[in-house]
Amino acid sequence: MDYRHLLQPGRINGMELRNRIFMTPMGSNLADEDGISGDRLRAYYTERAKGGTAMITMGSVSIGYPEGSSNWRQEAISKEEQVPGVRAIADALHAHGAKLCLQLHHAGLVAMNDMLAGRPIWTPSVPEVGKSDGDMMDGFLEDELAKFTAPFAAMGEPKYKVMDKDDIAYVVNLFASAAERAKRAGADAVEIHAGHGYLVSSFLNPLINRRTDEYGGSVENRTRFLCDVIKGVRAAVGPDFPIWPRMDGTHFLIEGAITIEDAVVTARLAQEAGADAIHVTADGHPGSGLTYSTGHATDTPNGFVHLAARIKQAVDVPVICPGRIEPEDADRFIADGKLDFVTMGRKLLAEPHLARKLSEGNPQGVRPCVYCYTCISQIFFSRQVKCAVNPETGYELERMLTPADNPRHIAVVGGGPGGMEAARRLASRGHTITLLEASDSLGGTARFASIAFAPNERIVEWLKREVAADQRITVKLRARATPALLRELGVQDVVVATGARRSMPDIPGADQNFVFNGDEMRSLMLAEGLEALSGKIDFATRLAMKAGRSTGMTKSAAFVREASRKYMPFGKDIVIIGGELVGMELAEFLSERGRRVTVVDDATRLGAGLQIVRRWRVLDHLRHLGVTLAPGARNIAIADHAVQWTDSKGNSQTAKADHVIVAKGAMGDTTLADELREQGFSAHAIGDATGVGYIEGAMESAAELAVKLA
């Protein structure tokens, strides 16, 4: 595929763009103190410009910092001292052929820094619905909840400032002044954030805007504030400077808020007021955790395209659309006239050079996003942006790979994500790598994780392709890393990425033949080591699965996923003991295949290991699937095809179990690294060998080590 429509040049007002790919505005928490854009933020954006992105949008740039700001380490353009940092970013992006847009932002009801400082939060009227009205808090783990709520514990009820007309004029001037500074700083465009529950969108939302003056009531009146802002910005920057709003095309998860019919009217009025484009997004219930994977960064492929297509029919300016759009789909939607430009956020965090690789005819080289929501979840805990599959994101300066001072032969033991990432990173620095894997396939436990959560398969396959393509890496399968072999190879440095040790926890009744531990479950699904399961699965099943393995079919996670919809060697009722990431993903997987699933754990809140935004979605999905969740369980025991426990209220509970899966007991295991050190090798343990961190932890520790081994 040549992606000719996605990669063709575009234009917004007087701004020429090299292709149709924009970086979505996302808060990064990478600014310096006082809203100043410094070296780390510049490096973060510059990497995406180097990668061929047409336009970088700096997300959530405060127009009145600290007033009206929402994030820790939020960038700003509210004062003259913030101009030089933006100018440095603009110069860096221009040097690589990209344009810079600043998303101008006033947080309104979500101005956390105002709340923390005791300042009232600005609003068109006292809202009918807020964050305290939903289920958002239910998804936090105990320690997360404490961290999230601690700063607000002493605040009490929020104080509101219902804006009068002087306040409206004041904010319009803030936007206009910020836009003038942005233009002077070298920005090529500005975007007015009019979505996601921030100040401008609160005027558009009838559940928040209950005004009875000319700024409330009809959709035309509710749009008046946005139009005032657009007109004020236009007057400040002149006729040829591109400006546009990012606005909600609808509100999910809540009745009575913005509809697509409202959004069409708002888009027309915004164009009449002087907008050069419309950036379509969506929002949801302010108190629902699902909003962040439904309305903000949708979990649904092409989730907002239908909204963009409706608005494009109503306006005569370009339409910009985000929403989990794969490049091949984006190309088709542009060709079909449903949208003009696509914004990519998570994809460009995972792969900064996406546009360049597509233009070079190398789509297989694009590192895939796995939609784990690691990036977006950081903001809830005032942490900087990061990516589970690209450990350089947000750490461009600290983890940048440079030629090694002392290139040498290094052995990497273990072919999971951590081992493969370490191998390819060390090789890119000039080292010669021998990658030793004890099994007959690369991928490690992530191969099993790819069956339960399909996006994981994409990163495993990408890593395998990267390793295979690098001539400095030699892969040896069915090879155990003994001291003799390592001496024969002539290596001194050894990277140990052998993963976690999994043992059966001390649970009464766990020795019965219908109970599987984590390793047994992995063996069963991958058709490996089946003889060890002879007492737990019958001969016919073992024979069929061996046949599948002999043909290579069971090496494909996609094949196993589809085949398991027709047959699995499990009964109807399954109890999973363990409610962390593995247990929750298994519960989804099994329930989607017609099993009645119960998840039991002594933890008071389930989902550890899942990032908060994805955890909200998984918990909701499990409830809709009818999975029984039993957190806070005590005295867990396995009886005859049943699991018994005492619930959090002290009541005895029993769940029928044709099979029991124990998804607990994984722990770090540095035994091999310790033994190799005793033999005189310089051994470095990474990934789950040092403690369970899943794919994110494996990739991050590989990146840290690759920099360290100079």
C-alpha positions as CSV (number, residue, x, y, z in Angstrom):
1,M,0.0,0.0,0.0
2,D,1.4,3.4,-0.9
3,Y,-0.7,5.6,1.5
4,R,-0.9,8.2,-1.2
5,H,-3.8,10.1,0.3
6,L,-2.5,10.1,3.8
7,L,1.0,11.2,2.7
8,Q,-0.1,13.8,0.2
9,P,0.5,17.5,1.1
10,G,-2.2,19.5,2.7
11,R,-3.1,23.1,3.5
12,I,-5.0,25.0,6.2
13,N,-5.4,28.7,5.5
14,G,-1.8,29.8,4.5
15,M,-0.1,26.8,6.2
16,E,1.4,24.2,3.9
17,L,1.8,20.7,5.3
18,R,3.9,17.9,4.0
19,N,1.4,15.2,4.7
20,R,-1.9,14.6,6.5
21,I,-0.5,13.3,9.8
22,F,-0.7,15.5,12.9
23,M,0.5,14.7,16.4
24,T,-2.6,14.8,18.7
25,P,-2.4,17.4,21.4
26,M,-1.7,15.5,24.6
27,G,-0.6,16.7,28.0
28,S,2.9,15.5,28.7
29,N,4.0,16.9,32.1
30,L,7.4,17.6,30.5
31,A,7.5,21.3,30.9
32,D,10.0,23.0,33.3
33,E,8.7,25.0,36.3
34,D,6.4,28.0,35.7
35,G,5.0,26.6,32.4
36,I,8.3,27.1,30.6
37,S,9.0,24.8,27.6
38,G,12.6,23.4,28.2
39,D,15.0,20.9,26.8
40,R,13.0,17.7,27.6
41,L,9.8,18.9,26.0
42,R,11.7,20.1,22.9
43,A,13.5,16.8,22.5
44,Y,10.1,14.9,22.9
45,Y,8.5,16.9,20.1
46,T,11.6,17.1,17.9
47,E,11.8,13.3,17.7
48,R,8.3,13.3,16.1
49,A,9.3,16.0,13.7
50,K,12.3,14.0,12.6
51,G,10.0,11.1,12.0
52,G,8.1,13.0,9.3
53,T,5.0,14.2,11.2
54,A,3.5,17.1,9.3
55,M,2.4,19.1,12.4
56,I,3.2,18.8,16.1
57,T,0.4,20.1,18.4
58,M,1.6,21.1,21.8
59,G,-1.3,19.9,24.0
60,S,-2.9,21.9,26.8
61,V,-0.8,25.1,26.6
62,S,-2.1,27.3,29.5
63,I,-3.3,30.8,28.6
64,G,-3.3,32.1,32.2
65,Y,-0.8,29.9,34.1
66,P,-1.0,29.1,36.9
67,E,-4.7,30.3,36.9
68,G,-6.9,28.0,34.8
69,S,-4.2,25.3,34.5
70,S,-4.8,21.7,35.2
71,N,-1.6,19.7,35.1
72,W,1.6,19.4,37.0
73,R,4.4,20.6,34.7
74,Q,2.0,22.0,32.2
75,E,3.4,24.2,29.4
76,A,2.1,27.8,29.1
77,I,2.2,30.8,26.8
78,S,0.7,33.3,29.3
79,K,3.8,35.3,30.0
80,E,6.7,36.8,28.0
81,E,9.2,34.6,29.8
82,Q,7.5,31.5,28.3
83,V,8.0,32.7,24.7
84,P,11.7,31.8,24.2
85,G,11.1,28.1,25.1
86,V,8.3,27.9,22.6
87,R,10.5,29.7,20.0
88,A,13.2,27.1,20.5
89,I,10.7,24.3,19.9
90,A,9.4,26.0,16.8
91,D,12.9,26.4,15.4
92,A,13.7,22.8,16.1
93,L,10.6,21.5,14.4
94,H,11.0,23.8,11.4
95,A,14.5,22.5,11.0
96,H,13.0,19.0,10.4
97,G,10.2,20.1,8.1
98,A,7.3,20.1,10.6
99,K,4.9,22.8,11.7
100,L,4.0,23.8,15.2
101,C,0.5,24.3,16.6
102,L,-0.2,25.4,20.2
103,Q,-3.4,24.2,21.7
104,L,-4.6,27.1,23.8
105,H,-6.2,25.9,27.0
106,H,-8.2,27.1,30.0
107,A,-9.2,24.2,32.2
108,G,-12.3,25.7,33.8
109,L,-13.9,23.1,36.0
110,V,-10.9,20.9,35.7
111,A,-8.4,23.5,36.8
112,M,-6.7,21.4,39.5
113,N,-4.0,23.9,40.2
114,D,-6.7,26.5,41.0
115,M,-8.4,24.0,43.4
116,L,-5.2,23.1,45.1
117,A,-4.4,26.8,45.6
118,G,-7.8,27.5,47.0
119,R,-8.9,29.6,44.0
120,P,-12.4,29.2,42.6
121,I,-12.9,27.3,39.4
122,W,-14.4,29.2,36.5
123,T,-17.7,28.0,35.0
124,P,-20.7,29.3,33.0
125,S,-22.9,28.1,35.8
126,V,-22.9,25.7,38.7
127,P,-22.8,22.3,36.9
128,E,-25.5,19.7,37.1
129,V,-23.1,16.8,37.0
130,G,-19.5,16.4,38.1
131,K,-16.6,14.0,38.8
132,S,-18.1,13.0,42.1
133,D,-21.3,11.7,40.4
134,G,-19.7,8.7,38.7
135,D,-17.8,5.5,39.3
136,M,-14.3,6.9,38.7
137,M,-12.9,6.2,42.1
138,D,-13.9,2.5,42.0
139,G,-11.1,1.6,39.6
140,F,-8.2,2.9,41.7
141,L,-6.1,0.6,43.8
142,E,-5.7,1.4,47.4
143,D,-2.3,3.1,47.1
144,E,-3.4,4.9,43.9
145,L,-6.5,6.2,45.5
146,A,-4.6,7.6,48.4
147,K,-2.1,9.3,46.1
148,F,-4.9,10.7,43.8
149,T,-7.1,12.0,46.6
150,A,-4.4,13.2,49.1
151,P,-3.9,16.6,47.5
152,F,-7.6,17.4,47.6
153,A,-8.4,16.0,51.0
154,A,-8.3,19.3,52.8
155,M,-10.0,21.3,50.0
156,G,-13.6,20.5,50.8
157,E,-16.3,21.3,48.3
158,P,-15.0,23.1,45.2
159,K,-15.6,26.9,45.0
160,Y,-17.2,28.1,41.8
161,K,-16.8,31.4,40.0
162,V,-19.8,31.8,37.7
163,M,-18.6,34.0,35.0
164,D,-20.2,37.4,34.3
165,K,-19.7,39.2,31.0
166,D,-16.6,41.0,32.3
167,D,-15.1,37.6,33.1
168,I,-16.0,36.4,29.6
169,A,-14.2,39.4,28.0
170,Y,-11.2,38.8,30.3
171,V,-10.9,35.1,29.2
172,V,-11.3,36.1,25.5
173,N,-8.4,38.5,25.9
174,L,-6.3,35.7,27.6
175,F,-6.8,33.5,24.5
176,A,-6.1,36.4,22.1
177,S,-3.0,37.5,24.0
178,A,-1.7,33.9,24.2
179,A,-2.3,33.5,20.4
180,E,-0.3,36.6,19.7
181,R,2.6,35.4,21.8
182,A,2.4,32.0,20.1
183,K,2.6,33.6,16.6
184,R,5.5,35.8,17.8
185,A,7.3,32.7,19.2
186,G,7.2,31.1,15.7
187,A,4.2,28.8,16.0
188,D,2.4,28.1,12.7
189,A,-1.1,27.8,14.1
190,V,-3.2,27.8,17.3
191,E,-5.9,25.4,18.3
192,I,-8.6,26.5,20.8
193,H,-9.4,23.7,23.2
194,A,-13.2,23.6,23.2
195,G,-13.6,19.9,24.3
196,H,-13.1,17.4,27.1
197,G,-14.8,19.3,29.9
198,Y,-12.5,22.4,29.9
199,L,-13.8,25.9,30.1
200,V,-15.0,26.5,26.5
201,S,-16.6,23.1,26.3
202,S,-18.5,23.8,29.5
203,F,-20.3,26.6,27.7
204,L,-21.2,24.2,24.9
205,N,-22.5,21.5,27.3
206,P,-26.1,22.0,28.3
207,L,-25.6,19.9,31.4
208,I,-23.1,22.5,32.7
209,N,-24.3,25.7,30.9
210,R,-27.6,26.6,32.6
211,R,-27.4,30.3,31.8
212,T,-30.4,32.3,30.8
213,D,-28.5,35.2,29.1
214,E,-27.2,35.3,25.5
215,Y,-24.5,32.7,26.4
216,G,-26.9,30.0,27.4
217,G,-30.0,28.1,26.3
218,S,-29.9,27.4,22.5
219,V,-26.9,25.8,20.9
220,E,-26.3,29.1,19.1
221,N,-26.1,30.9,22.4
222,R,-24.0,28.2,24.0
223,T,-21.6,28.5,21.0
224,R,-21.3,32.3,21.4
225,F,-18.3,32.2,23.9
226,L,-16.3,30.0,21.5
227,C,-17.1,32.3,18.6
228,D,-16.0,35.3,20.8
229,V,-12.7,33.5,21.4
230,I,-12.2,32.7,17.7
231,K,-12.9,36.3,16.8
232,G,-10.6,37.7,19.5
233,V,-7.8,35.4,18.4
234,R,-8.3,36.3,14.7
235,A,-8.1,40.0,15.5
236,A,-4.8,39.3,17.4
237,V,-3.1,37.1,14.8
238,G,-4.4,38.5,11.5
239,P,-6.2,36.9,8.6
240,D,-3.6,34.4,7.3
241,F,-2.6,32.7,10.6
242,P,-4.5,29.3,10.9
243,I,-6.8,28.9,13.9
244,W,-9.4,26.3,14.7
245,P,-11.2,24.7,17.7
246,R,-11.0,21.2,19.0
247,M,-14.5,20.4,19.9
248,D,-16.6,17.5,21.0
249,G,-18.7,15.8,18.3
250,T,-20.8,14.1,21.0
251,H,-20.8,13.0,24.6
252,F,-20.8,9.3,25.4
253,L,-22.0,7.7,28.6
254,I,-24.4,10.5,29.6
255,E,-27.8,11.8,28.4
256,G,-28.6,15.4,27.9
257,A,-25.1,16.7,26.9
258,I,-23.7,17.6,23.5
259,T,-25.1,15.7,20.5
260,I,-23.8,15.4,17.0
261,E,-26.6,17.7,15.9
262,D,-25.4,20.3,18.4
263,A,-21.8,19.8,17.1
264,V,-22.8,20.4,13.5
265,V,-24.3,23.8,14.4
266,T,-21.3,24.7,16.5
267,A,-18.9,23.8,13.7
268,R,-20.8,26.0,11.2
269,L,-20.8,28.9,13.6
270,A,-17.1,28.4,14.4
271,Q,-16.4,28.6,10.6
272,E,-18.5,31.8,10.3
273,A,-16.5,33.3,13.2
274,G,-13.2,32.7,11.4
275,A,-12.1,29.1,12.1
276,D,-9.9,27.6,9.4
277,A,-10.6,24.0,10.3
278,I,-12.5,21.9,12.8
279,H,-10.8,19.3,15.0
280,V,-13.4,16.7,16.0
281,T,-13.1,14.8,19.3
282,A,-15.6,13.5,21.9
283,D,-16.2,13.5,25.6
284,G,-18.2,11.5,28.2
285,H,-19.5,11.5,31.7
286,P,-17.0,13.6,33.9
287,G,-17.2,11.1,36.7
288,S,-16.9,7.9,34.7
289,G,-13.5,6.3,34.3
290,L,-14.7,4.9,30.9
291,T,-14.7,8.4,29.5
292,Y,-11.0,8.3,29.2
293,S,-11.1,5.3,26.8
294,T,-14.4,6.2,25.2
295,G,-14.5,10.0,24.7
296,H,-10.9,11.1,25.1
297,A,-8.7,8.3,23.6
298,T,-11.2,5.9,22.3
299,D,-10.7,2.1,22.5
300,T,-13.0,1.7,19.5
301,P,-11.1,1.7,16.1
302,N,-12.1,4.7,14.0
303,G,-14.2,5.8,17.0
304,F,-14.8,9.4,15.9
305,V,-14.8,9.1,12.1
306,H,-18.6,9.1,11.9
307,L,-18.7,12.4,13.8
308,A,-16.0,13.9,11.6
309,A,-17.9,12.8,8.4
310,R,-21.1,14.5,9.6
311,I,-19.3,17.7,10.4
312,K,-17.4,17.7,7.1
313,Q,-20.7,17.6,5.3
314,A,-21.7,20.8,7.1
315,V,-18.6,23.0,6.7
316,D,-16.3,24.3,4.0
317,V,-13.0,24.0,5.9
318,P,-10.8,21.0,6.5
319,V,-11.8,18.5,9.2
320,I,-9.2,17.0,11.5
321,C,-10.0,13.7,13.3
322,P,-8.3,11.4,15.9
323,G,-9.6,8.2,17.4
324,R,-7.5,5.0,17.0
325,I,-7.3,5.3,13.2
326,E,-4.8,2.9,11.6
327,P,-2.8,4.4,8.7
328,E,-4.6,2.3,6.0
329,D,-7.9,3.3,7.4
330,A,-6.9,7.0,7.5
331,D,-5.8,6.8,3.8
332,R,-9.2,5.4,2.9
333,F,-11.2,8.0,4.9
334,I,-9.3,10.8,3.3
335,A,-9.9,9.4,-0.1
336,D,-13.6,9.0,0.7
337,G,-13.9,12.6,1.8
338,K,-14.8,11.8,5.4
339,L,-11.9,13.8,6.9
340,D,-8.9,15.8,5.7
341,F,-6.2,15.3,8.4
342,V,-5.7,12.6,11.0
343,T,-4.2,13.2,14.4
344,M,-2.2,10.4,16.1
345,G,-1.3,10.4,19.7
346,R,-0.6,7.0,21.1
347,K,0.7,5.8,17.7
348,L,3.3,8.6,17.7
349,L,4.4,7.9,21.2
350,A,5.0,4.3,20.3
351,E,6.5,5.2,16.9
352,P,7.8,8.8,16.4
353,H,9.0,7.9,12.9
354,L,5.6,6.5,11.7
355,A,5.2,8.9,8.8
356,R,8.8,8.4,7.6
357,K,8.5,4.7,7.6
358,L,5.3,4.8,5.7
359,S,6.8,7.1,3.1
360,E,9.8,4.7,2.7
361,G,7.5,1.8,2.1
362,N,8.2,0.2,5.4
363,P,4.9,-0.1,7.3
364,Q,6.2,-3.3,9.0
365,G,8.9,-1.2,10.6
366,V,6.4,0.9,12.5
367,R,6.5,0.0,16.2
368,P,2.9,-0.7,17.1
369,C,0.9,0.8,19.9
370,V,-0.7,-1.9,22.1
371,Y,-3.4,0.4,23.5
372,C,-2.5,-0.3,27.1
373,Y,-3.2,3.3,28.1
374,T,0.1,3.6,30.0
375,C,0.7,7.0,28.4
376,I,-2.7,8.6,29.4
377,S,-2.8,7.0,32.8
378,Q,0.3,9.0,34.0
379,I,-1.6,12.2,34.2
380,F,-3.8,11.0,37.0
381,F,-0.8,10.7,39.3
382,S,1.1,13.8,38.2
383,R,3.7,11.8,36.3
384,Q,5.3,12.6,33.0
385,V,4.2,10.9,29.8
386,K,5.7,7.4,29.0
387,C,5.0,4.6,26.6
388,A,5.0,0.9,27.5
389,V,6.5,-0.2,24.2
390,N,8.8,2.8,23.5
391,P,10.9,3.5,26.6
392,E,12.5,6.5,24.9
393,T,9.2,8.4,24.8
394,G,9.5,11.3,27.3
395,Y,13.1,10.2,28.0
396,E,14.6,11.2,24.6
397,L,17.6,12.9,26.3
398,E,18.2,10.2,29.0
399,R,17.8,7.1,26.8
400,M,19.1,8.3,23.5
401,L,21.3,5.7,21.9
402,T,24.8,6.7,20.9
403,P,27.7,4.5,19.6
404,A,29.3,2.5,22.4
405,D,32.7,3.5,23.7
406,N,33.8,-0.2,23.8
407,P,31.9,-2.3,21.3
408,R,32.1,-6.0,22.3
409,H,30.3,-9.3,22.2
410,I,27.4,-9.5,24.6
411,A,25.1,-12.5,25.3
412,V,21.4,-11.9,26.0
413,V,19.7,-14.8,27.7
414,G,15.9,-14.9,27.2
415,G,13.9,-14.1,24.1
416,G,11.0,-12.3,25.6
417,P,10.3,-8.6,25.0
418,G,13.0,-7.6,27.5
419,G,15.6,-9.7,25.9
420,M,14.7,-8.8,22.4
421,E,14.6,-5.1,23.2
422,A,17.9,-5.3,25.0
423,A,19.5,-7.2,22.0
424,R,18.3,-4.7,19.4
425,R,19.2,-1.6,21.5
426,L,22.7,-2.9,22.3
427,A,23.2,-3.9,18.7
428,S,22.3,-0.4,17.5
429,R,25.1,0.9,19.7
430,G,27.6,-1.3,17.9
431,H,27.8,-4.3,20.1
432,T,27.7,-7.9,18.7
433,I,24.9,-9.8,20.3
434,T,24.1,-13.5,20.7
435,L,20.6,-14.0,21.9
436,L,20.0,-17.3,23.6
437,E,16.5,-18.7,24.0
438,A,15.8,-22.0,25.7
439,S,12.6,-22.7,23.8
440,D,12.1,-23.0,20.1
441,S,10.4,-19.6,19.7
442,L,11.0,-16.0,20.6
443,G,8.4,-14.1,22.6
444,G,8.6,-15.5,26.1
445,T,5.5,-15.2,28.3
446,A,4.3,-12.4,26.0
447,R,3.3,-15.1,23.5
448,F,0.8,-16.3,26.1
449,A,-0.2,-12.7,26.9
450,S,-0.8,-12.2,23.2
451,I,-3.5,-14.8,23.2
452,A,-5.5,-13.1,25.9
453,F,-4.8,-9.5,24.7
454,A,-4.4,-9.4,21.0
455,P,-2.5,-6.1,20.7
456,N,0.4,-7.7,22.5
457,E,1.0,-9.9,19.5
458,R,1.9,-6.9,17.4
459,I,4.8,-5.8,19.6
460,V,6.1,-9.3,19.9
461,E,6.1,-9.7,16.1
462,W,7.7,-6.3,15.6
463,L,10.5,-7.2,18.0
464,K,11.1,-10.5,16.2
465,R,11.3,-8.7,12.9
466,E,13.7,-6.1,14.3
467,V,16.0,-8.8,15.8
468,A,15.9,-10.8,12.6
469,A,16.8,-7.8,10.4
470,D,19.8,-6.8,12.5
471,Q,23.0,-8.6,11.2
472,R,24.8,-7.8,14.5
473,I,22.4,-10.2,16.3
474,T,22.7,-14.0,16.2
475,V,19.7,-15.9,17.6
476,K,20.2,-19.4,19.0
477,L,17.0,-21.2,19.9
478,R,16.8,-24.3,22.2
479,A,20.0,-23.0,23.7
480,R,20.5,-22.9,27.5
481,A,23.0,-20.4,28.8
482,T,25.6,-22.4,30.6
483,P,28.9,-21.0,31.7
484,A,30.6,-23.4,29.2
485,L,28.5,-22.1,26.3
486,L,29.1,-18.5,27.3
487,R,32.9,-19.1,27.5
488,E,32.8,-20.8,24.2
489,L,31.1,-17.7,22.8
490,G,33.8,-15.5,24.3
491,V,31.5,-13.1,26.1
492,Q,32.0,-11.4,29.4
493,D,28.8,-9.3,29.7
494,V,25.6,-11.3,30.0
495,V,22.1,-9.8,30.0
496,V,19.7,-12.1,31.9
497,A,16.1,-11.6,30.7
498,T,14.8,-15.0,31.7
499,G,11.5,-13.7,33.2
500,A,9.8,-14.5,36.5
501,R,9.6,-17.7,38.5
502,R,6.0,-19.0,38.8
503,S,5.2,-21.3,41.7
504,M,1.9,-22.5,43.1
505,P,0.9,-20.4,46.1
506,D,0.1,-22.2,49.4
507,I,-3.7,-22.7,48.7
508,P,-5.4,-25.7,50.3
509,G,-6.5,-28.1,47.5
510,A,-4.2,-26.7,44.8
511,D,-2.7,-30.1,44.1
512,Q,-5.9,-31.4,42.5
513,N,-5.9,-32.4,38.8
514,F,-8.4,-29.7,37.7
515,V,-6.2,-26.9,39.0
516,F,-3.7,-25.1,36.7
517,N,-1.0,-22.8,37.7
518,G,0.3,-20.0,35.5
519,D,3.0,-22.1,33.8
520,E,0.6,-25.0,33.2
521,M,-1.9,-22.7,31.6
522,R,0.8,-21.2,29.4
523,S,2.0,-24.7,28.4
524,L,-1.6,-25.7,27.6
525,M,-2.4,-22.7,25.4
526,L,0.9,-22.8,23.6
527,A,0.9,-26.6,23.3
528,E,4.3,-26.9,25.0
529,G,5.4,-29.4,27.6
530,L,2.2,-31.3,27.4
531,E,3.5,-34.5,28.9
532,A,3.8,-32.7,32.2
533,L,0.0,-32.1,32.0
534,S,-0.8,-35.8,31.5
535,G,-2.8,-36.0,34.7
536,K,-4.8,-32.8,33.9
537,I,-5.7,-33.2,30.2
538,D,-6.7,-36.4,28.5
539,F,-4.7,-38.2,25.8
540,A,-6.9,-37.1,22.9
541,T,-6.5,-33.5,23.8
542,R,-2.7,-33.8,24.2
543,L,-2.6,-35.6,20.8
544,A,-4.7,-32.9,19.0
545,M,-2.6,-30.1,20.5
546,K,0.7,-31.8,19.6
547,A,-0.6,-32.1,16.1
548,G,-1.3,-28.4,16.1
549,R,2.1,-27.6,17.4
550,S,3.8,-29.9,14.8
551,T,2.2,-27.9,12.0
552,G,3.3,-24.6,13.6
553,M,-0.3,-23.4,14.0
554,T,-0.1,-23.0,17.8
555,K,2.9,-20.7,17.4
556,S,0.4,-18.1,16.1
557,A,-1.4,-16.3,18.8
558,A,-4.1,-15.2,16.3
559,F,-4.7,-18.8,15.4
560,V,-5.1,-19.9,19.0
561,R,-7.4,-17.0,19.7
562,E,-9.7,-18.0,16.9
563,A,-9.5,-21.7,17.4
564,S,-10.3,-21.3,21.1
565,R,-13.7,-19.8,20.2
566,K,-14.6,-23.3,18.9
567,Y,-12.8,-25.5,21.4
568,M,-10.9,-25.3,24.7
569,P,-10.1,-28.1,27.1
570,F,-12.0,-26.3,29.9
571,G,-15.4,-26.9,31.5
572,K,-18.2,-24.4,31.7
573,D,-17.4,-23.0,35.2
574,I,-14.0,-21.6,35.8
575,V,-12.6,-19.9,38.9
576,I,-9.5,-17.7,38.6
577,I,-7.7,-17.2,41.8
578,G,-5.8,-13.9,41.3
579,G,-7.2,-10.6,40.1
580,E,-4.1,-8.8,38.8
581,L,-3.4,-8.2,35.1
582,V,-3.0,-11.8,34.1
583,G,-6.1,-13.0,35.9
584,M,-8.3,-10.2,34.6
585,E,-7.2,-10.7,31.0
586,L,-7.8,-14.4,31.3
587,A,-11.3,-13.7,32.7
588,E,-12.1,-11.6,29.7
589,F,-10.7,-14.2,27.3
590,L,-12.6,-17.1,28.9
591,S,-15.8,-15.3,29.4
592,E,-15.9,-14.2,25.8
593,R,-15.6,-17.9,24.9
594,G,-18.8,-18.8,26.8
595,R,-17.3,-19.8,30.2
596,R,-18.9,-18.7,33.5
597,V,-16.0,-17.1,35.3
598,T,-15.4,-16.0,38.9
599,V,-12.3,-14.1,39.9
600,V,-11.3,-14.4,43.6
601,D,-8.5,-12.5,45.3
602,D,-7.5,-11.4,48.7
603,A,-6.7,-7.9,47.3
604,T,-9.4,-5.4,48.2
605,R,-9.3,-3.9,44.7
606,L,-8.7,-5.8,41.5
607,G,-6.6,-5.0,38.4
608,A,-3.1,-4.4,39.7
609,G,-0.7,-4.3,36.7
610,L,-3.3,-2.8,34.5
611,Q,-2.9,1.0,34.0
612,I,-5.8,2.9,35.5
613,V,-7.4,4.0,32.2
614,R,-7.4,0.4,30.8
615,R,-8.4,-1.0,34.2
616,W,-11.6,1.1,34.2
617,R,-12.5,-0.4,30.8
618,V,-11.6,-4.0,31.8
619,L,-13.6,-3.9,35.0
620,D,-16.6,-2.5,33.1
621,H,-16.2,-5.1,30.4
622,L,-16.1,-8.0,32.9
623,R,-19.2,-6.8,34.6
624,H,-21.0,-6.7,31.2
625,L,-19.8,-10.2,30.5
626,G,-21.3,-11.4,33.7
627,V,-18.0,-12.3,35.4
628,T,-18.3,-12.5,39.2
629,L,-15.6,-10.4,40.9
630,A,-14.8,-11.3,44.5
631,P,-12.1,-9.0,45.9
632,G,-11.2,-9.0,49.6
633,A,-11.5,-12.7,49.9
634,R,-10.0,-14.6,52.9
635,N,-9.4,-18.2,53.6
636,I,-9.4,-19.2,50.0
637,A,-9.5,-23.0,49.5
638,I,-10.1,-25.4,46.6
639,A,-12.6,-28.1,47.4
640,D,-14.0,-30.8,45.1
641,H,-14.6,-28.9,41.9
642,A,-15.4,-25.8,43.9
643,V,-13.6,-22.8,45.4
644,Q,-14.5,-21.6,48.9
645,W,-13.7,-18.3,50.6
646,T,-14.8,-15.8,53.2
647,D,-16.0,-12.6,51.6
648,S,-15.2,-9.1,52.8
649,K,-18.3,-9.1,55.0
650,G,-17.4,-12.3,56.7
651,N,-19.8,-14.5,54.8
652,S,-18.8,-17.9,53.5
653,Q,-19.0,-18.2,49.7
654,T,-18.6,-21.1,47.2
655,A,-18.2,-21.1,43.5
656,K,-18.6,-24.2,41.3
657,A,-15.4,-24.9,39.3
658,D,-14.9,-27.4,36.5
659,H,-11.4,-25.9,36.4
660,V,-9.4,-23.6,38.6
661,I,-6.7,-21.3,37.3
662,V,-4.3,-19.9,39.8
663,A,-3.0,-16.6,38.4
664,K,-0.8,-15.8,41.3
665,G,2.7,-16.7,42.5
666,A,4.9,-14.9,40.0
667,M,8.1,-13.3,41.4
668,G,11.5,-12.1,40.2
669,D,14.2,-14.7,39.9
670,T,17.8,-13.7,39.6
671,T,19.2,-17.2,40.2
672,L,20.9,-17.4,36.8
673,A,22.4,-13.9,37.1
674,D,23.7,-14.7,40.5
675,E,25.2,-18.0,39.4
676,L,26.9,-16.4,36.4
677,R,28.4,-13.7,38.6
678,E,29.9,-16.4,40.8
679,Q,31.5,-17.8,37.6
680,G,33.1,-14.5,36.9
681,F,30.7,-13.1,34.3
682,S,29.4,-9.5,34.4
683,A,25.7,-10.4,34.6
684,H,22.8,-7.9,34.4
685,A,19.3,-9.0,35.2
686,I,16.4,-7.1,33.6
687,G,12.6,-7.5,33.1
688,D,10.5,-9.8,35.1
689,A,13.7,-11.5,36.4
690,T,14.0,-8.5,38.8
691,G,10.3,-8.4,39.7
692,V,7.1,-8.6,37.6
693,G,6.7,-5.5,35.5
694,Y,5.1,-7.0,32.4
695,I,6.0,-5.7,28.9
696,E,6.3,-2.1,30.1
697,G,8.8,-3.0,32.8
698,A,10.8,-5.3,30.5
699,M,11.2,-2.7,27.8
700,E,12.1,0.1,30.2
701,S,14.7,-2.0,32.0
702,A,16.2,-3.0,28.7
703,A,16.5,0.7,27.7
704,E,18.1,1.6,30.9
705,L,20.7,-1.2,30.6
706,A,21.4,-0.4,26.9
707,V,22.5,3.1,28.0
708,K,24.5,1.8,30.9
709,L,26.5,-0.8,29.0
710,A,28.9,1.6,27.2
